[in-house]
């Protein structure tokens, strides 16, 4: 048996120690788990244009990695410093630097974020919602929707996509490209507006643009599903009799300081969208109507009503004659005054308390 002398031991130990330290360092750089006490994981946001250093800062700030230095070394050695996918990531305790780096390259742990677009929102409002929920550039979103070349490319001969963005709940990654988002909203509309609806549109002797324009007014008038076909029927009756639509939402669309309660002077606001001054439909949609408003417009309820007014307690009261309508309007004003009176009393009691 070969025995090591004390002198040989002294010569052998330093290289062994160095080798062990190197192995330990390599393990800590690539495979040592990043542990933290948070069962729900750590969310890390990597915005557009982030450098590798910025990504390390985000990981450090979120407490997702033990050491920015070892993570940086791992990234350099593996060549994972150039391509990082944008997104919000969810990392759980126990993942190594190597796993996180691979994830940043492939985007596997990126969170899918649901964004709900309510019916009747305008392009600007939709842009704000995506900006708030996904961190996108709202101005760029609006610009794409109003880009005539892009609109034409999507198959519409109109000035903008107002009315053509389908309200729905969509799922996107954080800071998805604005054009990709607009594409999906337009695709949502196209998937809904199938051949049977186009055929119905032709039966009514309308263009798609006219259908969406009227549907946007119906959407603007009521959020009650049962009322939409009735309201659509009122507007169809008025169009057939060549009566002005006198739709309040078309005024709200052009008011510089709207939406707000309309005043009598607002009804004289000069604009092609003012249906109190102009006959027929306005030039285009005033919002992006939902499926039910579009269907109500294509399949309106048949009746003899020509007027409707809010009840003041939800819903509308429909009338066949102007005299009936005036009575309903007076009842609405009384109800509104009563509500305002109760609110003032309530506020007064609150202030005294």
VEXDREN-2710 file (C-alpha; in Angstrom, 1 decimal):
% VEXDREN-2710
k/r/px/py/pz
1/UNK/0.0/0.0/0.0
2/UNK/1.2/3.5/-0.9
3/UNK/1.4/5.7/2.1
4/UNK/1.6/9.5/1.8
5/UNK/4.2/11.2/3.9
6/UNK/3.4/14.3/5.8
7/UNK/5.4/16.3/3.2
8/UNK/3.4/14.8/0.3
9/UNK/0.2/15.5/2.1
10/UNK/1.1/19.2/2.4
11/UNK/1.8/19.2/-1.4
12/UNK/-1.5/17.4/-2.3
13/UNK/-4.0/19.2/-0.1
14/UNK/-3.9/22.7/-1.7
15/UNK/-4.8/21.5/-5.2
16/UNK/-7.5/19.3/-3.9
17/UNK/-8.9/22.2/-1.9
18/UNK/-8.8/24.5/-4.9
19/UNK/-10.5/21.9/-7.0
20/UNK/-13.2/21.4/-4.4
21/UNK/-13.8/25.2/-4.2
22/UNK/-14.0/25.4/-8.0
23/UNK/-16.6/22.6/-8.1
24/UNK/-18.6/24.3/-5.3
25/UNK/-18.4/27.6/-7.2
26/UNK/-19.6/26.0/-10.5
27/UNK/-22.4/24.3/-8.7
28/UNK/-23.5/27.5/-7.0
29/UNK/-23.3/29.4/-10.3
30/UNK/-25.4/26.9/-12.3
31/UNK/-27.4/24.5/-10.1
32/UNK/-27.7/25.8/-6.6
33/UNK/-31.4/26.4/-5.9
34/UNK/-32.7/29.9/-5.4
35/UNK/-34.8/29.5/-2.3
36/UNK/-37.2/31.9/-0.7
37/UNK/-40.1/31.5/1.7
38/UNK/-43.1/32.3/-0.5
39/UNK/-45.3/29.4/-1.7
40/UNK/-47.0/31.6/-4.2
41/UNK/-43.7/32.4/-6.0
42/UNK/-42.1/35.6/-7.0
43/UNK/-43.4/37.7/-9.9
44/UNK/-40.7/39.3/-12.1
45/UNK/-41.5/41.9/-14.8
46/UNK/-39.1/42.1/-17.8
47/UNK/-40.2/45.2/-19.8
48/UNK/-39.4/45.8/-23.5
49/UNK/-35.9/46.7/-24.3
50/UNK/-34.5/45.3/-21.0
51/UNK/-30.8/44.6/-21.1
52/UNK/-29.4/41.6/-19.3
53/UNK/-28.3/43.8/-16.5
54/UNK/-31.8/45.3/-16.2
55/UNK/-33.2/41.8/-16.1
56/UNK/-30.8/40.9/-13.2
57/UNK/-31.9/44.0/-11.4
58/UNK/-35.6/43.0/-11.7
59/UNK/-34.8/39.4/-10.5
60/UNK/-32.8/40.8/-7.6
61/UNK/-35.6/43.3/-6.6
62/UNK/-38.2/40.6/-6.7
63/UNK/-36.0/38.3/-4.5
64/UNK/-36.1/35.6/-7.1
65/UNK/-32.3/35.0/-7.1
66/UNK/-29.7/34.7/-4.4
67/UNK/-26.9/36.5/-6.1
68/UNK/-26.8/38.9/-9.0
69/UNK/-23.1/38.1/-9.5
70/UNK/-23.5/34.3/-9.9
71/UNK/-26.5/34.8/-12.1
72/UNK/-24.5/37.2/-14.3
73/UNK/-21.6/34.7/-14.5
74/UNK/-24.0/31.9/-15.5
75/UNK/-25.6/34.0/-18.2
76/UNK/-22.3/35.0/-19.6
77/UNK/-20.9/31.4/-19.7
78/UNK/-24.1/30.0/-21.2
79/UNK/-24.4/32.8/-23.7
80/UNK/-27.9/33.8/-22.5
81/UNK/-27.4/37.5/-22.3
82/UNK/-28.7/38.6/-25.7
83/UNK/-32.2/37.2/-26.2
84/UNK/-34.7/37.8/-23.3
85/UNK/-38.4/37.4/-23.8
86/UNK/-40.5/40.3/-22.5
87/UNK/-43.2/39.4/-20.0
88/UNK/-44.3/38.9/-16.4
89/UNK/-42.7/35.7/-15.0
90/UNK/-43.7/33.6/-12.1
91/UNK/-40.7/31.8/-10.5
92/UNK/-41.1/29.3/-7.6
93/UNK/-38.6/28.6/-4.9
94/UNK/-36.0/26.0/-5.7
95/UNK/-35.2/26.9/-9.4
96/UNK/-31.6/27.2/-10.4
97/UNK/-29.9/30.0/-12.3
98/UNK/-29.7/27.7/-15.3
99/UNK/-33.5/27.1/-15.2
100/UNK/-34.3/30.8/-14.9
101/UNK/-31.9/31.7/-17.7
102/UNK/-33.5/29.1/-20.0
103/UNK/-36.9/30.3/-19.0
104/UNK/-36.0/33.9/-19.9
105/UNK/-34.9/32.6/-23.3
106/UNK/-38.1/30.5/-24.0
107/UNK/-40.7/32.4/-21.9
108/UNK/-42.2/29.2/-20.4
109/UNK/-43.0/30.8/-17.0
110/UNK/-44.5/34.0/-18.5
111/UNK/-47.9/34.7/-16.9
112/UNK/-50.9/34.9/-19.2
113/UNK/-52.9/37.9/-18.2
114/UNK/-56.7/38.2/-18.9
115/UNK/-57.9/41.5/-20.2
116/UNK/-61.7/42.2/-20.3
117/UNK/-63.0/44.8/-22.8
118/UNK/-66.5/45.9/-21.9
119/UNK/-69.1/46.4/-24.6
120/UNK/-69.4/50.0/-25.8
121/UNK/-65.8/51.1/-25.2
122/UNK/-64.2/53.5/-27.7
123/UNK/-60.8/52.8/-29.2
124/UNK/-59.2/55.3/-26.8
125/UNK/-60.8/53.6/-23.8
126/UNK/-59.7/50.1/-25.0
127/UNK/-56.2/51.4/-25.4
128/UNK/-56.2/52.7/-21.9
129/UNK/-57.4/49.3/-20.6
130/UNK/-54.6/47.5/-22.3
131/UNK/-52.1/50.1/-21.2
132/UNK/-53.2/49.6/-17.6
133/UNK/-53.3/45.8/-17.7
134/UNK/-50.5/45.0/-20.1
135/UNK/-48.2/48.0/-20.0
136/UNK/-48.5/48.7/-23.7
137/UNK/-48.2/52.1/-25.5
138/UNK/-51.8/53.3/-25.7
139/UNK/-50.9/56.0/-28.3
140/UNK/-49.4/53.3/-30.6
141/UNK/-52.5/51.2/-30.1
142/UNK/-54.7/54.1/-31.2
143/UNK/-52.5/55.0/-34.1
144/UNK/-52.7/51.4/-35.5
145/UNK/-56.5/51.4/-35.2
146/UNK/-56.6/54.7/-37.2
147/UNK/-53.9/53.7/-39.8
148/UNK/-55.8/53.6/-43.1
149/UNK/-53.3/51.2/-44.6
150/UNK/-53.6/48.8/-41.8
151/UNK/-57.4/49.0/-41.7
152/UNK/-57.5/48.3/-45.5
153/UNK/-55.1/45.4/-45.0
154/UNK/-57.5/43.9/-42.5
155/UNK/-60.3/44.1/-45.2
156/UNK/-62.3/47.1/-44.2
157/UNK/-62.8/50.2/-46.4
158/UNK/-63.4/52.5/-43.5
159/UNK/-61.4/55.3/-41.8
160/UNK/-60.7/53.6/-38.5
161/UNK/-61.4/50.4/-36.6
162/UNK/-63.9/52.1/-34.3
163/UNK/-66.8/49.6/-34.1
164/UNK/-64.6/46.6/-35.4
165/UNK/-62.9/45.7/-32.2
166/UNK/-64.8/42.9/-30.5
167/UNK/-65.5/43.4/-26.8
168/UNK/-64.4/40.2/-25.1
169/UNK/-62.0/38.8/-22.5
170/UNK/-58.6/38.2/-24.1
171/UNK/-55.4/36.5/-22.8
172/UNK/-52.1/38.1/-23.5
173/UNK/-48.5/38.1/-22.2
174/UNK/-47.3/41.3/-20.5
175/UNK/-46.4/44.0/-23.1
176/UNK/-47.5/42.0/-26.1
177/UNK/-46.9/44.0/-29.3
178/UNK/-49.7/46.5/-29.9
179/UNK/-50.3/45.3/-33.5
180/UNK/-50.7/41.7/-32.3
181/UNK/-53.3/42.8/-29.8
182/UNK/-55.3/44.8/-32.4
183/UNK/-55.1/41.8/-34.7
184/UNK/-56.7/39.6/-32.1
185/UNK/-59.5/42.0/-31.5
186/UNK/-60.2/42.3/-35.2
187/UNK/-60.0/38.5/-35.5
188/UNK/-62.6/38.3/-32.7
189/UNK/-65.0/40.4/-34.7
190/UNK/-64.4/38.5/-37.9
191/UNK/-65.0/35.2/-36.2
192/UNK/-68.3/36.5/-34.8
193/UNK/-69.6/38.2/-37.9
194/UNK/-70.1/35.0/-40.0
195/UNK/-71.8/34.5/-43.3
196/UNK/-75.3/34.2/-41.8
197/UNK/-75.0/37.7/-40.3
198/UNK/-73.7/39.1/-43.6
199/UNK/-76.7/37.5/-45.3
200/UNK/-79.0/39.1/-42.8
201/UNK/-77.3/42.4/-43.3
202/UNK/-77.9/42.2/-47.1
203/UNK/-81.6/41.3/-46.4
204/UNK/-81.8/44.6/-44.5
205/UNK/-80.1/46.4/-47.4
206/UNK/-77.4/47.7/-45.1
207/UNK/-73.6/47.7/-45.2
208/UNK/-71.6/46.2/-42.4
209/UNK/-70.5/49.7/-41.5
210/UNK/-74.1/50.8/-41.2
211/UNK/-75.0/47.8/-39.0
212/UNK/-72.1/48.5/-36.7
213/UNK/-72.9/52.2/-36.6
214/UNK/-76.5/51.5/-35.5
215/UNK/-75.4/48.8/-33.2
216/UNK/-73.0/51.2/-31.5
217/UNK/-75.9/53.6/-30.8
218/UNK/-78.0/50.7/-29.4
219/UNK/-75.1/49.7/-27.2
220/UNK/-74.7/53.3/-26.0
221/UNK/-78.4/53.5/-25.0
222/UNK/-78.7/50.5/-22.8
223/UNK/-76.8/47.7/-21.1
224/UNK/-79.9/45.7/-20.5
225/UNK/-80.0/42.7/-22.8
226/UNK/-83.8/42.5/-23.0
227/UNK/-84.0/46.1/-24.1
228/UNK/-81.6/46.1/-26.9
229/UNK/-83.9/44.6/-29.5
230/UNK/-86.6/47.0/-28.5
231/UNK/-84.3/50.0/-28.8
232/UNK/-83.1/48.8/-32.1
233/UNK/-86.7/48.5/-33.2
234/UNK/-87.3/52.1/-32.3
235/UNK/-84.5/53.3/-34.4
236/UNK/-85.5/51.1/-37.3
237/UNK/-89.0/52.6/-37.1
238/UNK/-87.6/56.1/-37.1
239/UNK/-85.3/55.5/-40.0
240/UNK/-88.2/54.0/-42.0
241/UNK/-90.3/57.1/-41.3
242/UNK/-87.4/59.4/-42.0
243/UNK/-87.4/60.8/-38.5
244/UNK/-84.2/62.0/-36.9
245/UNK/-82.7/59.4/-34.6
246/UNK/-82.2/61.9/-31.8
247/UNK/-79.8/59.5/-30.0
248/UNK/-78.1/61.0/-27.0
249/UNK/-75.0/58.7/-27.3
250/UNK/-74.1/60.4/-30.7
251/UNK/-73.9/63.7/-28.9
252/UNK/-71.8/62.3/-26.1
253/UNK/-69.4/61.0/-28.8
254/UNK/-68.5/64.5/-30.0
255/UNK/-68.6/66.5/-26.8
256/UNK/-65.2/67.8/-25.9
257/UNK/-65.9/67.4/-22.2
258/UNK/-68.1/64.4/-22.3
259/UNK/-69.5/62.0/-21.3
260/UNK/-71.7/64.0/-18.9
261/UNK/-75.3/64.9/-18.5
262/UNK/-76.6/66.5/-21.7
263/UNK/-77.9/70.1/-21.7
264/UNK/-80.3/71.6/-24.2
265/UNK/-77.5/73.5/-25.8
266/UNK/-75.6/70.3/-26.5
267/UNK/-78.3/69.2/-28.8
268/UNK/-77.3/72.0/-31.2
269/UNK/-73.6/71.1/-31.2
270/UNK/-72.7/71.1/-34.9
271/UNK/-71.3/67.8/-36.0
272/UNK/-72.1/65.1/-38.6
273/UNK/-72.5/62.8/-35.6
274/UNK/-75.3/64.9/-34.1
275/UNK/-78.4/62.9/-34.8
276/UNK/-80.6/65.7/-33.4
277/UNK/-79.5/67.9/-36.3
278/UNK/-78.9/65.4/-39.1
279/UNK/-81.1/62.7/-40.6
280/UNK/-80.1/59.1/-40.9
281/UNK/-77.1/57.4/-39.4
282/UNK/-73.9/59.2/-38.3
283/UNK/-70.7/58.7/-40.4
284/UNK/-69.6/55.7/-38.4
285/UNK/-69.7/53.8/-35.1
286/UNK/-69.5/55.8/-31.9
287/UNK/-68.0/52.8/-29.9
288/UNK/-67.3/49.2/-30.2
289/UNK/-70.6/47.3/-29.8
290/UNK/-70.8/43.8/-28.3
291/UNK/-72.4/40.7/-29.8
292/UNK/-75.8/41.3/-28.3
293/UNK/-76.1/44.8/-29.6
294/UNK/-75.1/43.7/-33.1
295/UNK/-77.6/40.9/-33.1
296/UNK/-80.3/43.2/-31.8
297/UNK/-79.6/45.6/-34.7
298/UNK/-79.8/42.8/-37.2
299/UNK/-82.8/41.2/-35.6
300/UNK/-84.8/44.1/-34.1
301/UNK/-88.1/43.6/-32.2
302/UNK/-91.1/44.5/-34.4
303/UNK/-93.3/47.0/-32.6
304/UNK/-94.8/50.5/-33.1
305/UNK/-92.7/52.5/-30.6
306/UNK/-91.0/55.6/-31.8
307/UNK/-89.7/57.0/-28.5
308/UNK/-88.1/55.9/-25.3
309/UNK/-86.8/57.6/-22.2
310/UNK/-85.0/56.3/-19.0
311/UNK/-87.3/55.5/-16.1
312/UNK/-84.8/56.8/-13.6
313/UNK/-84.7/53.5/-11.7
314/UNK/-83.2/51.3/-14.4
315/UNK/-84.4/50.6/-17.9
316/UNK/-86.5/52.7/-20.3
317/UNK/-90.2/53.5/-20.9
318/UNK/-91.3/53.1/-24.6
319/UNK/-93.9/55.3/-26.3
320/UNK/-95.8/55.3/-29.6
321/UNK/-96.7/59.0/-29.7
322/UNK/-94.9/62.2/-28.8
323/UNK/-97.6/62.9/-26.2
324/UNK/-97.0/59.6/-24.4
325/UNK/-93.3/60.3/-24.6
326/UNK/-93.6/63.8/-23.0
327/UNK/-95.5/62.2/-20.1
328/UNK/-92.8/59.6/-19.7
329/UNK/-90.1/62.2/-19.8
330/UNK/-91.8/64.2/-17.1
331/UNK/-92.0/61.1/-14.9
332/UNK/-88.3/60.6/-15.5
333/UNK/-87.4/64.1/-14.5
334/UNK/-89.5/63.7/-11.3
335/UNK/-87.8/60.5/-10.5
336/UNK/-84.4/62.1/-11.1
337/UNK/-85.2/65.0/-8.9
338/UNK/-86.3/62.6/-6.1
339/UNK/-83.1/60.7/-6.4
340/UNK/-81.0/63.9/-6.2
341/UNK/-83.0/65.1/-3.2
342/UNK/-82.4/61.8/-1.4
343/UNK/-78.7/62.0/-2.2
344/UNK/-78.5/65.6/-0.8
345/UNK/-80.3/64.4/2.4
346/UNK/-77.9/61.5/2.7
347/UNK/-74.8/63.6/2.2
348/UNK/-76.1/66.1/4.7
349/UNK/-76.6/63.4/7.3
350/UNK/-73.2/62.0/6.6
351/UNK/-71.5/65.4/7.0
352/UNK/-73.3/66.0/10.3
353/UNK/-72.2/62.7/11.5
END
